[in-house]
Amino acid sequence: MIFAIAMDYTVFLLASAKEHYERSADPHEAMVGAVAQSSRVIFAAGAVMVAVFFTFALSGPLPPKEMGIVLGVAVLLDALLVRLVLLPVLLSLTGKTAWAVPRWLSRVLPNIHFAHD
């Protein structure tokens, strides 16, 4: 469930990173630009979901309280630690290989560019 919730953060971050990478062809600059551009959106979306999940802790029965606290902590850790720290670091460390597409796959996939010209 947490994986499905976190996919929107990944889309925000990677679309922005791909846009910056197409513009600069520098993986490090692409991740710096992507985090600078999308970190507020990721943090705000995570904060809204954490607030909603933590309101479950105010409900009467114990199972919704537990679920709300566990999901709130999981989303908080995922948005802050994984999406805003670990993913940019891993993509910066892998460099250009993170953006490489095999030749056979590039023939099958449509040619989509994210950069605004």
N, CA, C and O atoms as CSV, one atom per row, in Angstrom:
chain,resi,resn,atom,element,x,y,z
A,1,MET,N,N,0.826,-1.187,0.000
A,1,MET,CA,C,0.000,0.000,0.000
A,1,MET,C,C,0.874,1.257,0.000
A,1,MET,O,O,0.583,2.223,-0.706
A,2,ILE,N,N,1.936,1.238,0.788
A,2,ILE,CA,C,2.831,2.390,0.849
A,2,ILE,C,C,3.514,2.591,-0.500
A,2,ILE,O,O,3.728,3.727,-0.922
A,3,PHE,N,N,3.857,1.498,-1.177
A,3,PHE,CA,C,4.471,1.602,-2.500
A,3,PHE,C,C,3.546,2.324,-3.470
A,3,PHE,O,O,3.993,3.180,-4.234
A,4,ALA,N,N,2.264,1.985,-3.446
A,4,ALA,CA,C,1.309,2.627,-4.347
A,4,ALA,C,C,1.140,4.105,-4.009
A,4,ALA,O,O,1.023,4.937,-4.909
A,5,ILE,N,N,1.126,4.432,-2.741
A,5,ILE,CA,C,0.975,5.833,-2.326
A,5,ILE,C,C,2.197,6.640,-2.748
A,5,ILE,O,O,2.063,7.802,-3.134
A,6,ALA,N,N,3.366,6.054,-2.683
A,6,ALA,CA,C,4.602,6.782,-2.943
A,6,ALA,C,C,4.903,6.950,-4.424
A,6,ALA,O,O,5.844,7.665,-4.768
A,7,MET,N,N,4.158,6.335,-5.298
A,7,MET,CA,C,4.457,6.438,-6.720
A,7,MET,C,C,4.284,7.858,-7.247
A,7,MET,O,O,5.002,8.248,-8.168
A,8,ASP,N,N,3.368,8.637,-6.702
A,8,ASP,CA,C,3.206,10.001,-7.203
A,8,ASP,C,C,4.441,10.841,-6.882
A,8,ASP,O,O,4.821,11.694,-7.683
A,9,TYR,N,N,5.073,10.621,-5.736
A,9,TYR,CA,C,6.310,11.342,-5.417
A,9,TYR,C,C,7.385,11.016,-6.443
A,9,TYR,O,O,8.113,11.896,-6.901
A,10,THR,N,N,7.472,9.757,-6.791
A,10,THR,CA,C,8.489,9.320,-7.733
A,10,THR,C,C,8.256,9.948,-9.102
A,10,THR,O,O,9.206,10.353,-9.772
A,11,VAL,N,N,7.008,10.027,-9.512
A,11,VAL,CA,C,6.696,10.643,-10.801
A,11,VAL,C,C,7.084,12.119,-10.796
A,11,VAL,O,O,7.675,12.601,-11.762
A,12,PHE,N,N,6.761,12.842,-9.727
A,12,PHE,CA,C,7.131,14.255,-9.635
A,12,PHE,C,C,8.645,14.416,-9.752
A,12,PHE,O,O,9.135,15.235,-10.529
A,13,LEU,N,N,9.366,13.635,-8.980
A,13,LEU,CA,C,10.825,13.773,-8.924
A,13,LEU,C,C,11.496,13.342,-10.224
A,13,LEU,O,O,12.356,14.055,-10.741
A,14,LEU,N,N,11.113,12.188,-10.753
A,14,LEU,CA,C,11.788,11.678,-11.948
A,14,LEU,C,C,11.427,12.461,-13.203
A,14,LEU,O,O,12.271,12.616,-14.085
A,15,ALA,N,N,10.215,12.951,-13.307
A,15,ALA,CA,C,9.862,13.783,-14.466
A,15,ALA,C,C,10.673,15.069,-14.454
A,15,ALA,O,O,11.158,15.514,-15.495
A,16,SER,N,N,10.818,15.657,-13.295
A,16,SER,CA,C,11.630,16.870,-13.180
A,16,SER,C,C,13.101,16.571,-13.446
A,16,SER,O,O,13.782,17.357,-14.104
A,17,ALA,N,N,13.595,15.449,-12.943
A,17,ALA,CA,C,14.992,15.068,-13.175
A,17,ALA,C,C,15.243,14.801,-14.651
A,17,ALA,O,O,16.275,15.208,-15.186
A,18,LYS,N,N,14.319,14.127,-15.312
A,18,LYS,CA,C,14.476,13.849,-16.751
A,18,LYS,C,C,14.482,15.152,-17.542
A,18,LYS,O,O,15.263,15.304,-18.481
A,19,GLU,N,N,13.628,16.078,-17.174
A,19,GLU,CA,C,13.598,17.381,-17.839
A,19,GLU,C,C,14.943,18.102,-17.683
A,19,GLU,O,O,15.480,18.634,-18.654
A,20,HIS,N,N,15.478,18.117,-16.474
A,20,HIS,CA,C,16.771,18.769,-16.240
A,20,HIS,C,C,17.908,18.025,-16.943
A,20,HIS,O,O,18.844,18.644,-17.449
A,21,TYR,N,N,17.818,16.702,-16.970
A,21,TYR,CA,C,18.874,15.915,-17.633
A,21,TYR,C,C,18.875,16.156,-19.139
A,21,TYR,O,O,19.939,16.253,-19.750
A,22,GLU,N,N,17.683,16.255,-19.746
A,22,GLU,CA,C,17.619,16.527,-21.177
A,22,GLU,C,C,18.178,17.906,-21.504
A,22,GLU,O,O,18.735,18.114,-22.582
A,23,ARG,N,N,18.032,18.838,-20.586
A,23,ARG,CA,C,18.535,20.186,-20.808
A,23,ARG,C,C,20.051,20.276,-20.621
A,23,ARG,O,O,20.733,20.945,-21.398
A,24,SER,N,N,20.581,19.602,-19.591
A,24,SER,CA,C,21.991,19.802,-19.245
A,24,SER,C,C,22.903,18.623,-19.589
A,24,SER,O,O,24.105,18.823,-19.768
A,25,ALA,N,N,22.375,17.410,-19.687
A,25,ALA,CA,C,23.142,16.170,-19.904
A,25,ALA,C,C,24.120,15.899,-18.765
A,25,ALA,O,O,25.077,15.143,-18.932
A,26,ASP,N,N,23.882,16.515,-17.613
A,26,ASP,CA,C,24.714,16.292,-16.430
A,26,ASP,C,C,23.835,15.675,-15.343
A,26,ASP,O,O,22.919,16.334,-14.851
A,27,PRO,N,N,24.099,14.415,-14.956
A,27,PRO,CA,C,23.241,13.741,-13.973
A,27,PRO,C,C,23.199,14.448,-12.617
A,27,PRO,O,O,22.144,14.522,-11.987
A,28,HIS,N,N,24.328,14.959,-12.176
A,28,HIS,CA,C,24.356,15.624,-10.872
A,28,HIS,C,C,23.528,16.909,-10.897
A,28,HIS,O,O,22.746,17.161,-9.980
A,29,GLU,N,N,23.696,17.711,-11.927
A,29,GLU,CA,C,22.920,18.945,-12.045
A,29,GLU,C,C,21.437,18.642,-12.217
A,29,GLU,O,O,20.585,19.390,-11.738
A,30,ALA,N,N,21.135,17.541,-12.902
A,30,ALA,CA,C,19.733,17.154,-13.088
A,30,ALA,C,C,19.072,16.827,-11.756
A,30,ALA,O,O,17.926,17.214,-11.525
A,31,MET,N,N,19.780,16.118,-10.874
A,31,MET,CA,C,19.182,15.766,-9.587
A,31,MET,C,C,19.085,16.984,-8.671
A,31,MET,O,O,18.113,17.126,-7.930
A,32,VAL,N,N,20.082,17.857,-8.717
A,32,VAL,CA,C,20.017,19.074,-7.901
A,32,VAL,C,C,18.836,19.929,-8.350
A,32,VAL,O,O,18.073,20.427,-7.522
A,33,GLY,N,N,18.690,20.095,-9.649
A,33,GLY,CA,C,17.572,20.876,-10.168
A,33,GLY,C,C,16.224,20.232,-9.882
A,33,GLY,O,O,15.256,20.921,-9.561
A,34,ALA,N,N,16.165,18.917,-9.999
A,34,ALA,CA,C,14.904,18.208,-9.746
A,34,ALA,C,C,14.486,18.304,-8.292
A,34,ALA,O,O,13.312,18.524,-7.994
A,35,VAL,N,N,15.434,18.141,-7.389
A,35,VAL,CA,C,15.101,18.246,-5.963
A,35,VAL,C,C,14.713,19.680,-5.623
A,35,VAL,O,O,13.784,19.903,-4.846
A,36,ALA,N,N,15.415,20.650,-6.197
A,36,ALA,CA,C,15.072,22.052,-5.940
A,36,ALA,C,C,13.683,22.388,-6.466
A,36,ALA,O,O,12.952,23.162,-5.848
A,37,GLN,N,N,13.322,21.812,-7.597
A,37,GLN,CA,C,12.042,22.139,-8.205
A,37,GLN,C,C,10.879,21.374,-7.593
A,37,GLN,O,O,9.796,21.939,-7.440
A,38,SER,N,N,11.068,20.113,-7.241
A,38,SER,CA,C,9.931,19.293,-6.817
A,38,SER,C,C,9.896,18.967,-5.325
A,38,SER,O,O,8.949,18.326,-4.870
A,39,SER,N,N,10.881,19.381,-4.563
A,39,SER,CA,C,10.902,18.996,-3.147
A,39,SER,C,C,9.739,19.596,-2.364
A,39,SER,O,O,9.200,18.946,-1.469
A,40,ARG,N,N,9.348,20.815,-2.686
A,40,ARG,CA,C,8.210,21.417,-1.973
A,40,ARG,C,C,6.914,20.683,-2.256
A,40,ARG,O,O,6.090,20.510,-1.357
A,41,VAL,N,N,6.722,20.248,-3.501
A,41,VAL,CA,C,5.510,19.500,-3.857
A,41,VAL,C,C,5.500,18.155,-3.145
A,41,VAL,O,O,4.474,17.743,-2.605
A,42,ILE,N,N,6.635,17.472,-3.142
A,42,ILE,CA,C,6.735,16.170,-2.476
A,42,ILE,C,C,6.502,16.320,-0.980
A,42,ILE,O,O,5.766,15.537,-0.380
A,43,PHE,N,N,7.123,17.315,-0.383
A,43,PHE,CA,C,6.958,17.526,1.058
A,43,PHE,C,C,5.518,17.890,1.396
A,43,PHE,O,O,4.974,17.386,2.379
A,44,ALA,N,N,4.894,18.751,0.606
A,44,ALA,CA,C,3.511,19.150,0.878
A,44,ALA,C,C,2.544,17.977,0.723
A,44,ALA,O,O,1.648,17.798,1.547
A,45,ALA,N,N,2.723,17.180,-0.328
A,45,ALA,CA,C,1.850,16.016,-0.520
A,45,ALA,C,C,2.034,15.009,0.610
A,45,ALA,O,O,1.061,14.437,1.101
A,46,GLY,N,N,3.266,14.796,1.018
A,46,GLY,CA,C,3.525,13.887,2.144
A,46,GLY,C,C,2.937,14.417,3.436
A,46,GLY,O,O,2.381,13.652,4.223
A,47,ALA,N,N,3.053,15.726,3.666
A,47,ALA,CA,C,2.513,16.311,4.897
A,47,ALA,C,C,0.990,16.193,4.954
A,47,ALA,O,O,0.425,15.942,6.018
A,48,VAL,N,N,0.331,16.373,3.818
A,48,VAL,CA,C,-1.134,16.222,3.784
A,48,VAL,C,C,-1.523,14.788,4.099
A,48,VAL,O,O,-2.437,14.552,4.888
A,49,MET,N,N,-0.834,13.825,3.486
A,49,MET,CA,C,-1.181,12.426,3.756
A,49,MET,C,C,-0.867,12.029,5.192
A,49,MET,O,O,-1.627,11.282,5.807
A,50,VAL,N,N,0.233,12.516,5.727
A,50,VAL,CA,C,0.569,12.216,7.125
A,50,VAL,C,C,-0.503,12.794,8.048
A,50,VAL,O,O,-0.922,12.130,8.996
A,51,ALA,N,N,-0.945,14.004,7.788
A,51,ALA,CA,C,-1.993,14.616,8.620
A,51,ALA,C,C,-3.293,13.823,8.546
A,51,ALA,O,O,-3.963,13.622,9.560
A,52,VAL,N,N,-3.643,13.377,7.358
A,52,VAL,CA,C,-4.869,12.581,7.208
A,52,VAL,C,C,-4.734,11.252,7.940
A,52,VAL,O,O,-5.653,10.836,8.646
A,53,PHE,N,N,-3.603,10.588,7.779
A,53,PHE,CA,C,-3.428,9.304,8.450
A,53,PHE,C,C,-3.370,9.457,9.964
A,53,PHE,O,O,-3.892,8.608,10.688
A,54,PHE,N,N,-2.754,10.511,10.448
A,54,PHE,CA,C,-2.690,10.703,11.894
A,54,PHE,C,C,-4.050,11.051,12.492
A,54,PHE,O,O,-4.257,10.859,13.691
A,55,THR,N,N,-4.977,11.556,11.686
A,55,THR,CA,C,-6.325,11.793,12.233
A,55,THR,C,C,-7.041,10.477,12.530
A,55,THR,O,O,-7.971,10.449,13.336
A,56,PHE,N,N,-6.616,9.385,11.884
A,56,PHE,CA,C,-7.185,8.084,12.225
A,56,PHE,C,C,-6.886,7.727,13.678
A,56,PHE,O,O,-7.631,6.963,14.293
A,57,ALA,N,N,-5.817,8.268,14.226
A,57,ALA,CA,C,-5.451,7.979,15.615
A,57,ALA,C,C,-6.460,8.566,16.588
A,57,ALA,O,O,-6.485,8.183,17.757
A,58,LEU,N,N,-7.291,9.486,16.123
A,58,LEU,CA,C,-8.319,10.077,16.982
A,58,LEU,C,C,-9.611,9.271,16.993
A,58,LEU,O,O,-10.532,9.586,17.746
A,59,SER,N,N,-9.683,8.226,16.156
A,59,SER,CA,C,-10.908,7.433,16.091
A,59,SER,C,C,-11.037,6.540,17.322
A,59,SER,O,O,-10.102,6.401,18.110
A,60,GLY,N,N,-12.211,5.943,17.468
A,60,GLY,CA,C,-12.513,5.147,18.659
A,60,GLY,C,C,-11.801,3.815,18.756
A,60,GLY,O,O,-11.007,3.617,19.676
A,61,PRO,N,N,-12.059,2.881,17.826
A,61,PRO,CA,C,-11.475,1.537,17.956
A,61,PRO,C,C,-9.953,1.529,17.738
A,61,PRO,O,O,-9.397,2.426,17.105
A,62,LEU,N,N,-9.314,0.515,18.266
A,62,LEU,CA,C,-7.862,0.413,18.200
A,62,LEU,C,C,-7.308,0.145,16.793
A,62,LEU,O,O,-6.311,0.770,16.431
A,63,PRO,N,N,-7.893,-0.749,15.975
A,63,PRO,CA,C,-7.296,-1.020,14.653
A,63,PRO,C,C,-7.145,0.220,13.756
A,63,PRO,O,O,-6.090,0.373,13.142
A,64,PRO,N,N,-8.144,1.111,13.647
A,64,PRO,CA,C,-7.903,2.313,12.823
A,64,PRO,C,C,-6.826,3.227,13.412
A,64,PRO,O,O,-6.107,3.890,12.665
A,65,LYS,N,N,-6.709,3.269,14.732
A,65,LYS,CA,C,-5.655,4.065,15.359
A,65,LYS,C,C,-4.284,3.540,14.958
A,65,LYS,O,O,-3.409,4.305,14.553
A,66,GLU,N,N,-4.105,2.229,15.074
A,66,GLU,CA,C,-2.832,1.611,14.713
A,66,GLU,C,C,-2.512,1.816,13.240
A,66,GLU,O,O,-1.384,2.155,12.878
A,67,MET,N,N,-3.527,1.606,12.385
A,67,MET,CA,C,-3.316,1.769,10.955
A,67,MET,C,C,-2.939,3.213,10.627
A,67,MET,O,O,-2.042,3.444,9.816
A,68,GLY,N,N,-3.597,4.171,11.235
A,68,GLY,CA,C,-3.297,5.569,10.973
A,68,GLY,C,C,-1.893,5.945,11.384
A,68,GLY,O,O,-1.205,6.656,10.651
A,69,ILE,N,N,-1.455,5.487,12.534
A,69,ILE,CA,C,-0.107,5.808,13.005
A,69,ILE,C,C,0.944,5.128,12.143
A,69,ILE,O,O,1.935,5.754,11.767
A,70,VAL,N,N,0.743,3.860,11.828
A,70,VAL,CA,C,1.717,3.131,11.012
A,70,VAL,C,C,1.811,3.738,9.611
A,70,VAL,O,O,2.913,3.953,9.107
A,71,LEU,N,N,0.670,4.014,8.979
A,71,LEU,CA,C,0.700,4.601,7.639
A,71,LEU,C,C,1.278,6.017,7.660
A,71,LEU,O,O,2.005,6.404,6.745
A,72,GLY,N,N,0.961,6.778,8.684
A,72,GLY,CA,C,1.504,8.134,8.792
A,72,GLY,C,C,3.015,8.140,8.922
A,72,GLY,O,O,3.696,8.917,8.253
A,73,VAL,N,N,3.538,7.285,9.772
A,73,VAL,CA,C,4.990,7.194,9.938
A,73,VAL,C,C,5.648,6.679,8.666
A,73,VAL,O,O,6.709,7.164,8.274
A,74,ALA,N,N,5.021,5.695,8.017
A,74,ALA,CA,C,5.584,5.141,6.782
A,74,ALA,C,C,5.636,6.190,5.672
A,74,ALA,O,O,6.642,6.299,4.971
A,75,VAL,N,N,4.570,6.954,5.509
A,75,VAL,CA,C,4.560,7.998,4.477
A,75,VAL,C,C,5.561,9.092,4.814
A,75,VAL,O,O,6.240,9.606,3.925
A,76,LEU,N,N,5.658,9.447,6.070
A,76,LEU,CA,C,6.626,10.467,6.487
A,76,LEU,C,C,8.057,10.031,6.167
A,76,LEU,O,O,8.835,10.805,5.609
A,77,LEU,N,N,8.398,8.805,6.518
A,77,LEU,CA,C,9.736,8.289,6.229
A,77,LEU,C,C,9.977,8.168,4.727
A,77,LEU,O,O,11.062,8.479,4.236
A,78,ASP,N,N,8.960,7.716,4.008
A,78,ASP,CA,C,9.118,7.542,2.572
A,78,ASP,C,C,9.294,8.886,1.870
A,78,ASP,O,O,10.176,9.029,1.023
A,79,ALA,N,N,8.475,9.859,2.209
A,79,ALA,CA,C,8.556,11.160,1.532
A,79,ALA,C,C,9.852,11.881,1.869
A,79,ALA,O,O,10.497,12.437,0.980
A,80,LEU,N,N,10.239,11.880,3.124
A,80,LEU,CA,C,11.417,12.630,3.521
A,80,LEU,C,C,12.718,11.885,3.252
A,80,LEU,O,O,13.645,12.440,2.662
A,81,LEU,N,N,12.785,10.642,3.680
A,81,LEU,CA,C,14.045,9.912,3.610
A,81,LEU,C,C,14.288,9.288,2.234
A,81,LEU,O,O,15.340,9.491,1.629
A,82,VAL,N,N,13.319,8.539,1.753
A,82,VAL,CA,C,13.536,7.798,0.520
A,82,VAL,C,C,13.480,8.707,-0.701
A,82,VAL,O,O,14.407,8.709,-1.510
A,83,ARG,N,N,12.403,9.482,-0.844
A,83,ARG,CA,C,12.221,10.274,-2.065
A,83,ARG,C,C,13.084,11.532,-2.116
A,83,ARG,O,O,13.498,11.937,-3.202
A,84,LEU,N,N,13.365,12.157,-0.988
A,84,LEU,CA,C,14.117,13.403,-1.017
A,84,LEU,C,C,15.597,13.240,-0.675
A,84,LEU,O,O,16.372,14.183,-0.835
A,85,VAL,N,N,16.000,12.049,-0.204
A,85,VAL,CA,C,17.415,11.841,0.117
A,85,VAL,C,C,17.990,10.660,-0.672
A,85,VAL,O,O,18.908,10.840,-1.472
A,86,LEU,N,N,17.461,9.467,-0.452
A,86,LEU,CA,C,18.068,8.271,-1.043
A,86,LEU,C,C,17.953,8.205,-2.562
A,86,LEU,O,O,18.940,7.908,-3.235
A,87,LEU,N,N,16.779,8.474,-3.115
A,87,LEU,CA,C,16.606,8.388,-4.559
A,87,LEU,C,C,17.490,9.389,-5.308
A,87,LEU,O,O,18.148,8.990,-6.269
A,88,PRO,N,N,17.539,10.667,-4.919
A,88,PRO,CA,C,18.459,11.576,-5.614
A,88,PRO,C,C,19.931,11.175,-5.479
A,88,PRO,O,O,20.701,11.316,-6.429
A,89,VAL,N,N,20.316,10.685,-4.321
A,89,VAL,CA,C,21.712,10.265,-4.141
A,89,VAL,C,C,22.030,9.075,-5.038
A,89,VAL,O,O,23.082,9.053,-5.677
A,90,LEU,N,N,21.149,8.094,-5.097
A,90,LEU,CA,C,21.391,6.926,-5.941
A,90,LEU,C,C,21.441,7.296,-7.414
A,90,LEU,O,O,22.281,6.782,-8.152
A,91,LEU,N,N,20.554,8.179,-7.851
A,91,LEU,CA,C,20.577,8.583,-9.246
A,91,LEU,C,C,21.809,9.417,-9.577
A,91,LEU,O,O,22.318,9.346,-10.695
A,92,SER,N,N,22.290,10.196,-8.629
A,92,SER,CA,C,23.522,10.952,-8.860
A,92,SER,C,C,24.732,10.024,-8.923
A,92,SER,O,O,25.628,10.217,-9.745
A,93,LEU,N,N,24.752,9.015,-8.047
A,93,LEU,CA,C,25.883,8.083,-8.034
A,93,LEU,C,C,25.943,7.207,-9.283
A,93,LEU,O,O,27.031,6.885,-9.759
A,94,THR,N,N,24.793,6.822,-9.815
A,94,THR,CA,C,24.792,5.973,-11.004
A,94,THR,C,C,25.100,6.762,-12.266
A,94,THR,O,O,25.468,6.178,-13.285
A,95,GLY,N,N,24.955,8.080,-12.211
A,95,GLY,CA,C,25.347,8.935,-13.329
A,95,GLY,C,C,24.532,8.706,-14.583
A,95,GLY,O,O,23.313,8.541,-14.529
A,96,LYS,N,N,25.216,8.698,-15.711
A,96,LYS,CA,C,24.530,8.580,-17.004
A,96,LYS,C,C,23.893,7.211,-17.207
A,96,LYS,O,O,22.966,7.078,-18.006
A,97,THR,N,N,24.370,6.198,-16.503
A,97,THR,CA,C,23.768,4.866,-16.659
A,97,THR,C,C,22.345,4.823,-16.127
A,97,THR,O,O,21.564,3.966,-16.542
A,98,ALA,N,N,21.992,5.715,-15.229
A,98,ALA,CA,C,20.615,5.758,-14.730
A,98,ALA,C,C,19.643,6.172,-15.827
A,98,ALA,O,O,18.463,5.825,-15.775
A,99,TRP,N,N,20.133,6.911,-16.820
A,99,TRP,CA,C,19.271,7.414,-17.888
A,99,TRP,C,C,19.454,6.657,-19.198
A,99,TRP,O,O,18.812,6.989,-20.194
A,100,ALA,N,N,20.323,5.641,-19.212
A,100,ALA,CA,C,20.573,4.883,-20.437
A,100,ALA,C,C,19.408,3.940,-20.727
A,100,ALA,O,O,18.845,3.321,-19.823
A,101,VAL,N,N,19.066,3.848,-21.995
A,101,VAL,CA,C,18.008,2.948,-22.453
A,101,VAL,C,C,18.638,1.984,-23.448
A,101,VAL,O,O,19.344,2.423,-24.355
A,102,PRO,N,N,18.404,0.683,-23.303
A,102,PRO,CA,C,18.956,-0.264,-24.280
A,102,PRO,C,C,18.458,0.058,-25.698
A,102,PRO,O,O,17.347,0.557,-25.882
A,103,ARG,N,N,19.292,-0.234,-26.678
A,103,ARG,CA,C,18.965,0.105,-28.064
A,103,ARG,C,C,17.662,-0.546,-28.516
A,103,ARG,O,O,16.850,0.098,-29.182
A,104,TRP,N,N,17.450,-1.819,-28.163
A,104,TRP,CA,C,16.243,-2.509,-28.597
A,104,TRP,C,C,14.997,-1.891,-27.969
A,104,TRP,O,O,13.933,-1.875,-28.588
A,105,LEU,N,N,15.123,-1.387,-26.755
A,105,LEU,CA,C,13.977,-0.779,-26.091
A,105,LEU,C,C,13.692,0.625,-26.637
A,105,LEU,O,O,12.537,1.044,-26.706
A,106,SER,N,N,14.738,1.338,-27.019
A,106,SER,CA,C,14.525,2.681,-27.563
A,106,SER,C,C,13.811,2.632,-28.911
A,106,SER,O,O,13.144,3.593,-29.295
A,107,ARG,N,N,13.947,1.515,-29.635
A,107,ARG,CA,C,13.217,1.370,-30.896
A,107,ARG,C,C,11.732,1.125,-30.651
A,107,ARG,O,O,10.899,1.488,-31.481
A,108,VAL,N,N,11.394,0.510,-29.511
A,108,VAL,CA,C,10.007,0.168,-29.218
A,108,VAL,C,C,9.266,1.329,-28.551
A,108,VAL,O,O,8.095,1.577,-28.837
A,109,LEU,N,N,9.958,2.026,-27.668
A,109,LEU,CA,C,9.321,3.108,-26.915
A,109,LEU,C,C,9.140,4.359,-27.766
A,109,LEU,O,O,9.948,4.635,-28.653
A,110,PRO,N,N,8.075,5.118,-27.495
A,110,PRO,CA,C,7.926,6.389,-28.216
A,110,PRO,C,C,8.966,7.402,-27.733
A,110,PRO,O,O,9.451,7.311,-26.605
A,111,ASN,N,N,9.300,8.349,-28.579
A,111,ASN,CA,C,10.290,9.362,-28.269
A,111,ASN,C,C,9.596,10.531,-27.571
A,111,ASN,O,O,8.970,11.365,-28.226
A,112,ILE,N,N,9.706,10.593,-26.236
A,112,ILE,CA,C,9.045,11.623,-25.443
A,112,ILE,C,C,10.104,12.475,-24.777
A,112,ILE,O,O,11.043,11.954,-24.175
A,113,HIS,N,N,9.955,13.778,-24.884
A,113,HIS,CA,C,10.874,14.705,-24.237
A,113,HIS,C,C,10.124,15.512,-23.203
A,113,HIS,O,O,8.992,15.937,-23.434
A,114,PHE,N,N,10.761,15.724,-22.051
A,114,PHE,CA,C,10.151,16.467,-20.970
A,114,PHE,C,C,10.571,17.935,-20.947
A,114,PHE,O,O,9.910,18.762,-20.318
A,115,ALA,N,N,11.657,18.256,-21.625
A,115,ALA,CA,C,12.195,19.607,-21.559
A,115,ALA,C,C,11.260,20.598,-22.251
A,115,ALA,O,O,10.691,20.314,-23.305
A,116,HIS,N,N,11.121,21.749,-21.638
A,116,HIS,CA,C,10.340,22.828,-22.220
A,116,HIS,C,C,11.287,23.711,-23.013
A,116,HIS,O,O,12.177,24.334,-22.434
A,117,ASP,N,N,11.118,23.773,-24.285
A,117,ASP,CA,C,12.020,24.571,-25.127
A,117,ASP,C,C,11.482,25.964,-25.332
A,117,ASP,O,O,12.109,26.774,-26.014
